[in-house]
Amino acid sequence: MIPWSLLDLDKALRASWGADTCSPDDQADWRPGNPAWGHCDITTLIVNDVFGGDLVVGELYLDGTRSGFHWWNPLPSGVERI
C-alpha cells in the first residue's frame, strides 16, 4: 500500500464532505462555504487511523449551554488537524 501524505488525505476528505455525509444534527447548518461542518468526528477518526496520534474531544458551549462536541488530532509531528 502507498502511504498517504497529509495533503493526499486532505484532498480525499474535502472531496467526501457534503450535507449528506455530515452528522445528522448538523445537516441544517451545513453550507458549501464550510464543507467540514459536521464532519469533525469521522474526519478525526480517519486521520487517527492513517497517522496515529491522539484523539481530543472538547465540549462546545453557546450562551452557557452545551451545544455539542468538537474532535481534533494533535499528530506525533506536532501538527494539529482541527
Secondary structure, 3 states (H helix, E strand, C coil): CCCCCHHHHHHHHHHHCCCCCCCHHHHHHCECCECCCCCHHHHHHHHHHHHCCCCEEEEEEECCEEEEEEEEEECCCCCEEC
